[in-house]
């Protein structure tokens, strides 16, 4: 099947749903009222005008300009349009994200085959298709938002990093930052993953890594000899990607005391990095240059966002991390909310008591502090009843003063389950880097926007190594039902505001 099958299957719903959306909602809606006119300014050749309400860089508009430039000769030849400006209609601009959604699904397939070499084409295709149905990404495929472009650029960057093409990865990382500023964090995560790959999985340190990895097998499994482990660590696919299915990985919860300490992995990375300092410097210097340029941009701009700075001021919204954990595990409910998963977590904690119990207690305390002192209700969240978070906040989180505290055990379980699932296939240092990157993106955001969760969720899914076909089927079914509901509400349940003319629609 492969990448062609993935592209064909995703196109089967992208095209008809796009036609339906453009027929029912032909005019720009919500944030499109800013993005579409700005893109049309670029189509006119006016690159100096800028809407002060737009918070993200112009990367999407440049991509759109290249896209319509490719379409222009054919549309002129068929006399579909009379001028270049005509091609920059809302429908054509929205179709940019349709194309990016197809490309994104192919990138997911490629990444999955690299991270899980033993997965056959059929299963990899099915997984890529299911991820393309993820409700947040699926919905905004049909509107002119930055989400599809942002995710596509981040995945392309990550794919290049997995293939050890670090300079190309850095270039794609720079392009991703031009689409959305927070992608600088995912670029740094990709660089960290590359350094982990170069050091911990390098032949120059296989002895040390074998010693580290040799003790992290599940206690119920026989421990391999160091020679076999080091041999596995040196195995690679022909394209240079790491064969993660054949590398010995942690199979216990990240809180398990039977796993090697995080400090051991950091020590191994630092020691190997020192011996390989020139090679690493040459390979990863582009990431440093882009980071320095980004810091210079922040100083020049006076902040991260370009426009509407008062409404998007940097905050300490630690509760956002809790929300992400719960939303992500709910999106992977068959994996995380199963009796088998709950049993594995409990057994791991019980096996490593009392240290694990103390760690869980600290996690619960941190969660309580986060929701009590660092839980924010942005004015947009309280005033805009077009967004689903408006109702979740009023009807669930803020339904009663005690409700946000009653959800703390669920938040804690969600992150314990995430760590548990990641701990079966990823090293501790990568899990910590992923958590810190997710927090770095979400904590400064004062507004609860589920769209912000898309990139970390995709990375979580790609690294969770879910192999049960039934789980993928159930997740796909969950996504399809959710998509049908949200799109039906958006298209066929419009409403009006008394204080403002025009049709309003429900949206994520």
C-alpha positions as CSV (number, residue, x, y, z in Angstrom):
1,X,0.0,0.0,0.0
2,X,2.4,2.7,1.2
3,X,2.5,6.4,0.8
4,X,0.5,6.5,-2.4
5,X,-2.4,4.6,-0.7
6,X,-2.2,7.0,2.3
7,X,-2.4,10.0,0.0
8,X,-5.3,8.5,-2.0
9,X,-7.3,7.5,1.1
10,X,-6.9,10.9,2.8
11,X,-7.9,12.7,-0.5
12,X,-11.1,10.7,-0.6
13,X,-12.5,12.8,2.3
14,X,-10.4,16.0,1.9
15,X,-11.9,16.8,-1.5
16,X,-15.7,16.2,-0.9
17,X,-15.6,17.8,2.6
18,X,-13.8,20.8,1.3
19,X,-16.4,21.3,-1.4
20,X,-19.2,21.0,1.2
21,X,-17.5,23.5,3.5
22,X,-17.0,26.0,0.8
23,X,-20.6,25.7,-0.4
24,X,-22.1,26.2,3.0
25,X,-19.6,28.6,4.4
26,X,-18.2,30.5,1.4
27,X,-17.0,33.6,3.3
28,X,-14.1,33.7,5.7
29,X,-15.1,32.8,9.3
30,X,-13.5,33.3,12.7
31,X,-9.7,33.8,12.4
32,X,-10.1,33.5,8.6
33,X,-11.3,37.2,8.6
34,X,-7.7,38.1,9.4
35,X,-5.7,35.4,7.4
36,X,-7.6,35.5,4.1
37,X,-7.3,39.3,3.6
38,X,-3.7,39.2,4.6
39,X,-3.0,36.4,2.0
40,X,-4.8,38.4,-0.6
41,X,-2.6,41.4,0.1
42,X,0.4,39.2,-0.7
43,X,-1.3,38.1,-3.9
44,X,-1.5,41.8,-4.9
45,X,2.2,42.0,-4.3
46,X,1.8,44.1,-1.2
47,X,4.2,42.7,1.3
48,X,4.3,45.7,3.6
49,X,0.8,45.7,4.8
50,X,0.2,43.7,8.0
51,X,-3.0,43.2,10.1
52,X,-2.1,44.0,13.7
53,X,-4.5,41.3,14.9
54,X,-2.4,38.5,13.3
55,X,-0.1,36.9,15.9
56,X,1.8,34.4,13.7
57,X,4.6,35.1,11.1
58,X,3.7,35.1,7.4
59,X,4.9,31.6,6.6
60,X,1.4,30.4,5.6
61,X,1.0,33.3,3.2
62,X,4.2,32.6,1.4
63,X,3.2,28.9,1.1
64,X,-0.1,30.0,-0.3
65,X,1.6,32.4,-2.7
66,X,3.7,29.5,-4.1
67,X,0.7,27.2,-4.3
68,X,-1.5,29.7,-6.2
69,X,1.5,30.4,-8.4
70,X,1.6,26.7,-9.4
71,X,-2.1,26.7,-10.1
72,X,-2.2,30.0,-12.0
73,X,-1.0,28.9,-15.5
74,X,-3.5,26.0,-15.6
75,X,-6.4,28.1,-14.5
76,X,-5.5,30.9,-17.0
77,X,-5.2,28.3,-19.8
78,X,-8.7,26.8,-18.9
79,X,-10.0,30.4,-18.5
80,X,-11.2,29.6,-15.0
81,X,-9.9,33.0,-13.8
82,X,-9.1,36.3,-15.5
83,X,-6.4,37.6,-13.1
84,X,-3.9,36.4,-10.5
85,X,-5.9,38.1,-7.7
86,X,-9.0,36.0,-8.7
87,X,-7.2,32.8,-7.7
88,X,-6.7,34.0,-4.1
89,X,-10.3,33.3,-3.2
90,X,-11.2,31.9,0.2
91,X,-11.9,28.5,-1.4
92,X,-8.5,28.3,-3.1
93,X,-6.7,29.5,0.0
94,X,-8.5,26.9,2.1
95,X,-7.4,24.2,-0.4
96,X,-3.8,24.9,0.6
97,X,-4.5,23.1,3.9
98,X,-6.2,20.3,2.0
99,X,-3.0,19.6,0.1
100,X,-0.9,20.0,3.3
101,X,-3.2,17.5,5.0
102,X,-2.4,14.9,2.4
103,X,1.3,15.7,2.6
104,X,1.1,15.5,6.4
105,X,-0.4,12.0,6.3
106,X,2.4,10.8,4.0
107,X,5.0,12.3,6.4
108,X,3.3,10.4,9.3
109,X,3.6,7.2,7.3
110,X,7.3,7.8,6.6
111,X,8.0,8.6,10.2
112,X,6.1,5.6,11.4
113,X,8.1,3.2,9.1
114,X,11.3,4.7,10.4
115,X,10.4,4.5,14.1
116,X,8.9,1.0,13.7
117,X,10.7,-0.8,11.0
118,X,8.9,-4.1,11.7
119,X,5.5,-2.7,11.1
120,X,4.2,-3.8,7.7
121,X,3.0,-1.4,5.0
122,X,-0.7,-2.2,5.6
123,X,-0.5,-1.4,9.3
124,X,1.6,1.7,8.8
125,X,-0.9,2.9,6.2
126,X,-3.9,2.3,8.5
127,X,-2.1,4.1,11.4
128,X,-1.3,7.1,9.2
129,X,-4.9,7.3,8.0
130,X,-6.2,7.1,11.6
131,X,-3.9,9.9,12.6
132,X,-5.1,12.0,9.7
133,X,-8.6,11.7,11.2
134,X,-7.4,13.3,14.5
135,X,-10.3,15.7,15.2
136,X,-8.3,18.9,15.8
137,X,-6.2,18.5,12.7
138,X,-9.0,17.1,10.6
139,X,-11.4,20.0,11.3
140,X,-8.9,22.8,10.6
141,X,-7.9,21.2,7.3
142,X,-11.0,22.8,5.8
143,X,-10.4,26.3,7.0
144,X,-7.6,28.8,6.3
145,X,-5.7,28.4,9.6
146,X,-2.0,27.9,10.3
147,X,-2.4,24.5,11.9
148,X,-2.0,22.2,8.9
149,X,1.1,24.1,7.7
150,X,2.6,24.2,11.1
151,X,2.2,20.4,11.7
152,X,3.4,19.6,8.2
153,X,6.6,21.6,8.6
154,X,7.3,20.2,12.0
155,X,6.9,16.6,10.8
156,X,9.0,17.2,7.7
157,X,11.7,18.6,10.0
158,X,11.5,15.6,12.3
159,X,11.6,13.2,9.5
160,X,14.8,14.8,8.1
161,X,16.3,14.5,11.6
162,X,15.4,10.8,11.9
163,X,17.1,10.3,8.6
164,X,20.2,12.1,10.0
165,X,20.0,14.9,7.5
166,X,20.5,17.5,10.2
167,X,21.2,20.5,8.0
168,X,18.0,19.9,6.0
169,X,16.2,19.4,9.3
170,X,17.4,22.7,10.6
171,X,16.3,24.5,7.4
172,X,12.8,22.9,7.6
173,X,12.8,23.9,11.3
174,X,13.4,27.5,10.3
175,X,10.5,27.4,7.9
176,X,8.3,25.9,10.6
177,X,9.1,28.8,12.8
178,X,8.1,31.2,10.0
179,X,4.7,29.5,10.1
180,X,4.3,29.5,13.9
181,X,6.8,30.9,16.4
182,X,6.4,28.1,19.0
183,X,7.7,25.6,16.6
184,X,11.2,26.8,17.7
185,X,10.6,24.5,20.7
186,X,9.9,21.5,18.4
187,X,13.0,22.3,16.4
188,X,15.0,22.1,19.6
189,X,13.4,18.8,20.5
190,X,14.3,17.4,17.1
191,X,17.9,18.6,17.7
192,X,17.9,16.9,21.1
193,X,16.6,13.7,19.6
194,X,19.4,13.9,17.0
195,X,22.0,14.3,19.7
196,X,20.6,11.4,21.6
197,X,20.7,9.3,18.5
198,X,24.3,10.4,17.7
199,X,25.6,9.8,21.2
200,X,23.6,7.1,23.1
201,X,23.1,5.0,20.0
202,X,26.5,5.6,18.5
203,X,29.0,2.9,17.9
204,X,31.5,4.9,19.9
205,X,29.6,4.5,23.1
206,X,27.9,1.1,22.6
207,X,29.6,-0.4,25.5
208,X,28.4,2.3,27.9
209,X,24.9,2.2,26.5
210,X,24.8,-1.5,26.7
211,X,25.6,-1.3,30.4
212,X,22.9,1.2,30.8
213,X,20.2,-0.5,28.7
214,X,21.1,-4.0,30.0
215,X,19.2,-3.4,33.2
216,X,16.0,-1.8,31.9
217,X,14.2,-4.8,30.7
218,X,10.9,-5.8,32.2
219,X,11.6,-8.0,35.3
220,X,9.3,-10.6,33.7
221,X,11.6,-10.8,30.6
222,X,15.0,-12.5,30.5
223,X,17.9,-10.0,30.3
224,X,20.0,-10.3,27.2
225,X,23.7,-10.4,27.3
226,X,25.6,-7.1,26.8
227,X,27.1,-8.3,23.6
228,X,23.7,-8.9,22.1
229,X,22.4,-5.5,23.3
230,X,25.4,-3.6,21.9
231,X,24.9,-5.5,18.6
232,X,21.3,-4.4,18.6
233,X,22.3,-0.8,19.3
234,X,24.5,-0.7,16.3
235,X,21.8,-1.9,13.9
236,X,20.4,0.6,11.4
237,X,18.2,0.6,8.5
238,X,19.8,1.2,5.2
239,X,18.6,4.8,5.1
240,X,20.3,5.6,8.4
241,X,17.3,5.6,10.7
242,X,17.5,3.9,14.0
243,X,15.8,0.5,14.1
244,X,13.9,1.2,17.3
245,X,12.1,-2.2,17.3
246,X,15.4,-4.0,17.7
247,X,17.0,-1.7,20.2
248,X,16.5,-2.6,23.8
249,X,14.2,0.0,25.3
250,X,12.6,0.6,28.7
251,X,9.6,-1.5,29.2
252,X,8.7,-0.3,32.7
253,X,7.1,2.9,33.9
254,X,9.3,5.9,33.9
255,X,8.9,6.1,37.6
256,X,10.4,2.6,38.1
257,X,13.5,2.5,40.2
258,X,14.6,-0.6,38.2
259,X,15.3,1.7,35.2
260,X,18.7,3.4,35.0
261,X,18.8,6.9,36.4
262,X,18.2,9.8,34.2
263,X,21.6,11.1,35.3
264,X,23.2,8.0,33.9
265,X,21.9,8.7,30.4
266,X,22.8,12.4,30.7
267,X,26.3,11.3,31.8
268,X,26.6,9.0,28.8
269,X,25.5,11.8,26.4
270,X,27.9,14.3,27.9
271,X,30.9,12.0,27.8
272,X,30.2,10.9,24.2
273,X,29.4,14.4,23.1
274,X,32.9,15.5,24.4
275,X,34.6,12.8,22.4
276,X,32.5,13.6,19.3
277,X,32.4,17.4,19.9
278,X,33.6,18.4,16.5
279,X,31.3,16.0,14.6
280,X,28.4,17.2,16.7
281,X,29.3,20.8,16.3
282,X,29.3,20.5,12.5
283,X,26.1,18.6,12.3
284,X,24.0,20.7,14.8
285,X,25.4,24.2,14.4
286,X,22.5,25.2,12.1
287,X,20.1,24.6,15.0
288,X,22.1,26.9,17.2
289,X,22.2,29.6,14.5
290,X,18.4,29.5,14.1
291,X,18.0,29.7,17.8
292,X,20.2,32.8,18.0
293,X,18.3,34.4,15.2
294,X,15.0,33.6,17.0
295,X,16.3,35.2,20.2
296,X,17.3,38.3,18.2
297,X,13.8,38.4,16.7
298,X,12.2,38.3,20.2
299,X,14.4,41.2,21.3
300,X,13.6,43.2,18.2
301,X,9.9,42.4,18.3
302,X,9.5,42.9,22.1
303,X,7.8,39.5,22.5
304,X,7.0,36.3,20.8
305,X,3.7,37.2,19.1
306,X,3.5,39.7,16.3
307,X,0.1,41.2,16.8
308,X,-2.6,41.4,19.5
309,X,0.1,41.3,22.2
310,X,-2.1,42.3,25.0
311,X,-4.5,39.4,24.4
312,X,-1.6,36.9,24.1
313,X,0.7,38.0,26.8
314,X,3.1,35.3,28.1
315,X,1.7,33.7,31.3
316,X,2.4,30.9,33.7
317,X,-0.5,28.7,32.8
318,X,0.8,25.4,34.3
319,X,-2.7,24.0,34.3
320,X,-2.5,23.9,30.5
321,X,-0.1,20.9,30.8
322,X,-2.7,19.1,32.9
323,X,-5.4,19.8,30.3
324,X,-3.2,18.5,27.5
325,X,-2.5,15.3,29.4
326,X,-6.2,14.6,29.9
327,X,-7.2,15.6,26.3
328,X,-4.4,13.4,24.8
329,X,-5.2,10.3,26.8
330,X,-8.9,10.7,26.0
331,X,-7.9,10.9,22.3
332,X,-6.1,7.6,22.9
333,X,-8.7,6.3,25.3
334,X,-8.4,2.6,24.1
335,X,-4.7,2.7,25.0
336,X,-4.8,4.6,28.3
337,X,-8.2,3.9,29.8
338,X,-8.1,0.1,29.7
339,X,-8.0,-2.4,32.5
340,X,-4.7,-3.7,31.3
341,X,-3.0,-0.3,31.2
342,X,-4.3,0.6,34.7
343,X,-3.0,-2.7,36.0
344,X,0.4,-2.2,34.5
345,X,0.7,1.2,36.1
346,X,-0.4,-0.1,39.5
347,X,2.0,-3.1,39.3
348,X,4.9,-0.9,38.4
349,X,4.2,1.5,41.2
350,X,3.7,-1.3,43.7
351,X,6.9,-3.0,42.6
352,X,8.9,0.1,43.2
353,X,7.3,1.3,46.4
354,X,7.8,3.4,48.5
355,X,9.7,5.6,46.1
356,X,7.1,5.4,43.4
357,X,4.3,6.3,45.9
358,X,6.3,9.4,47.0
359,X,6.7,10.4,43.4
360,X,3.0,10.0,42.7
361,X,2.2,12.1,45.8
362,X,4.5,14.8,44.6
363,X,2.9,14.7,41.2
364,X,-0.6,15.1,42.8
365,X,0.6,18.0,44.9
366,X,2.1,19.7,41.8
367,X,-1.2,19.2,40.0
368,X,-3.1,20.7,42.8
369,X,-0.8,23.7,42.9
370,X,-1.1,24.1,39.1
371,X,-4.9,24.2,39.1
372,X,-5.1,26.3,42.2
373,X,-2.5,29.0,41.5
374,X,-1.9,28.7,37.8
375,X,-5.3,28.0,36.2
376,X,-6.4,30.9,34.0
377,X,-9.7,32.0,32.4
378,X,-8.8,34.1,29.5
379,X,-11.4,36.8,28.6
380,X,-11.8,35.2,25.1
381,X,-12.6,31.8,26.8
382,X,-15.3,33.4,29.0
383,X,-16.9,35.5,26.3
384,X,-16.9,33.4,23.1
385,X,-19.6,30.7,23.1
386,X,-18.6,29.6,19.6
387,X,-15.7,27.5,21.0
388,X,-16.1,24.1,22.7
389,X,-13.7,25.0,25.5
390,X,-16.2,27.7,26.5
391,X,-18.7,24.9,27.4
392,X,-16.1,22.6,28.9
393,X,-14.9,25.4,31.2
394,X,-18.4,26.4,32.3
395,X,-20.0,23.0,32.5
396,X,-17.1,20.9,33.7
397,X,-14.0,22.6,35.1
398,X,-15.9,25.6,36.6
399,X,-19.2,23.8,37.3
400,X,-18.4,23.9,41.0
401,X,-15.5,25.4,43.0
402,X,-14.4,21.8,43.9
403,X,-14.5,20.4,40.3
404,X,-11.1,21.6,39.2
405,X,-9.6,19.8,42.3
406,X,-11.6,16.6,41.7
407,X,-10.1,16.4,38.2
408,X,-6.5,16.4,39.6
409,X,-6.3,12.6,40.1
410,X,-7.5,12.2,36.5
411,X,-4.8,14.6,35.3
412,X,-2.2,12.7,37.3
413,X,-3.3,9.3,36.0
414,X,-3.2,10.7,32.4
415,X,0.5,11.7,32.7
416,X,1.4,8.5,34.5
417,X,-0.1,6.6,31.7
418,X,1.6,8.7,29.1
419,X,5.0,8.1,30.8
420,X,4.2,4.4,31.0
421,X,3.4,4.1,27.4
422,X,6.4,6.2,26.2
423,X,8.6,4.3,28.7
424,X,8.1,1.1,26.8
425,X,9.9,2.4,23.7
426,X,11.7,5.6,24.5
427,X,14.7,6.4,26.7
428,X,14.2,8.5,29.8
429,X,16.1,11.4,28.4
430,X,13.8,11.6,25.4
431,X,10.7,11.4,27.6
432,X,11.9,14.2,29.8
433,X,12.8,16.3,26.7
434,X,9.4,15.7,25.3
435,X,7.6,16.8,28.5
436,X,9.7,19.9,28.8
437,X,9.1,20.8,25.2
438,X,5.4,20.3,25.7
439,X,5.4,22.5,28.8
440,X,7.5,25.2,27.1
441,X,4.8,25.5,24.3
442,X,1.7,25.3,26.5
443,X,2.5,27.0,29.8
444,X,3.1,30.5,28.3
445,X,-0.3,30.3,26.4
446,X,-3.0,32.0,28.5
447,X,-5.9,30.8,26.3
448,X,-7.1,27.2,26.3
449,X,-7.0,26.3,22.7
450,X,-7.0,22.6,21.8
451,X,-5.4,23.5,18.5
452,X,-2.2,24.1,20.5
453,X,-2.1,20.4,21.5
454,X,-1.9,19.1,17.9
455,X,1.9,18.9,17.5
456,X,2.7,17.4,20.9
457,X,-0.1,14.9,20.4
458,X,1.2,13.7,17.1
459,X,4.7,13.3,18.5
460,X,3.1,11.4,21.4
461,X,1.3,9.1,19.1
462,X,4.2,8.4,16.8
463,X,6.5,7.5,19.8
464,X,3.9,5.5,21.8
465,X,4.5,2.3,19.7
466,X,0.8,1.3,19.8
467,X,0.7,-2.1,18.0
468,X,-2.7,-3.4,18.9
469,X,-4.9,-3.1,15.7
470,X,-8.0,-3.1,17.8
471,X,-6.9,0.0,19.6
472,X,-6.2,1.8,16.3
473,X,-9.6,0.7,15.0
474,X,-11.4,2.1,18.1
475,X,-9.4,5.3,18.0
476,X,-10.3,5.7,14.3
477,X,-14.0,5.1,15.1
478,X,-13.8,7.6,17.9
479,X,-12.3,10.2,15.6
480,X,-14.8,9.6,12.8
481,X,-17.8,10.1,15.2
482,X,-16.2,13.2,16.7
483,X,-15.5,14.6,13.2
484,X,-19.1,14.0,12.0
485,X,-20.5,15.7,15.1
486,X,-18.2,18.8,15.0
487,X,-18.5,19.3,11.3
488,X,-22.3,18.9,11.4
489,X,-22.5,21.4,14.2
490,X,-20.3,23.8,12.3
491,X,-22.2,23.6,9.0
492,X,-25.8,22.9,10.0
493,X,-26.3,24.4,13.5
494,X,-25.6,28.1,13.0
495,X,-26.9,30.7,15.5
496,X,-27.0,34.4,15.9
497,X,-25.8,36.9,18.5
498,X,-28.1,39.7,19.6
499,X,-25.3,42.2,20.0
500,X,-23.6,41.4,16.6
501,X,-24.9,40.8,13.1
502,X,-24.0,37.8,11.1
503,X,-24.1,34.0,11.4
504,X,-22.1,32.3,14.2
505,X,-21.0,28.7,14.1
506,X,-19.6,26.2,16.6
507,X,-15.9,25.6,16.2
508,X,-13.0,23.9,18.1
